[in-house]
């Protein structure tokens, strides 16, 4: 039983998967933050385009 616990304590194969998961999570947070910041700017730009197209159609 102690041999099994010792092997489990030394096993690092799951550490890589956890690291990749943390990196993916950090990237997701960064992308959401950037898109959230740019969202207002994009809304403004599309609003101007919409107003321009509406006035051109009349």
C-alpha positions as CSV (number, residue, x, y, z in Angstrom):
1,X,0.0,0.0,0.0
2,X,2.8,2.4,0.8
3,X,4.4,1.6,-2.5
4,X,1.2,2.6,-4.3
5,X,1.0,5.9,-2.4
6,X,4.7,6.6,-3.1
7,X,4.2,6.0,-6.8
8,X,1.1,8.3,-6.8
9,X,3.0,11.1,-5.1
10,X,5.9,10.9,-7.6
11,X,3.6,10.7,-10.7
12,X,3.6,14.1,-12.5
13,X,1.7,13.1,-15.7
14,X,-1.4,15.0,-14.6
15,X,0.6,18.2,-13.9
16,X,1.0,18.9,-17.6
17,X,-2.8,18.7,-18.2
18,X,-3.4,21.1,-15.3
19,X,-0.9,23.6,-16.7
20,X,-2.5,23.5,-20.1
21,X,-5.9,24.0,-18.5
22,X,-4.6,27.1,-16.6
23,X,-3.0,28.5,-19.7
24,X,-6.3,28.0,-21.6
25,X,-8.2,29.7,-18.8
26,X,-5.9,32.7,-18.7
27,X,-6.1,33.1,-22.5
28,X,-9.9,33.0,-22.3
29,X,-9.9,35.7,-19.6
30,X,-7.6,37.8,-21.7
31,X,-9.7,37.4,-24.8
32,X,-12.9,38.2,-23.0
33,X,-11.3,41.3,-21.4
34,X,-10.0,42.6,-24.8
35,X,-13.3,41.9,-26.6
36,X,-15.3,43.6,-23.7
37,X,-13.1,46.7,-24.0
38,X,-13.4,46.8,-27.8
39,X,-17.2,46.1,-27.7
40,X,-18.1,49.7,-27.0
41,X,-15.9,50.9,-29.9
42,X,-17.4,48.4,-32.3
43,X,-20.9,49.3,-31.3
44,X,-20.1,52.9,-32.0
45,X,-18.6,52.1,-35.4
46,X,-21.6,49.9,-36.5
47,X,-24.0,52.6,-35.3
48,X,-22.3,55.2,-37.5
49,X,-22.4,52.7,-40.5
50,X,-26.1,52.1,-39.8
51,X,-26.9,55.8,-39.6
52,X,-25.0,56.3,-42.9
53,X,-26.8,53.6,-44.7
54,X,-30.2,54.7,-43.4
55,X,-29.6,58.2,-44.6
56,X,-28.3,57.0,-48.0
57,X,-31.4,54.8,-48.5
58,X,-33.8,57.7,-48.1
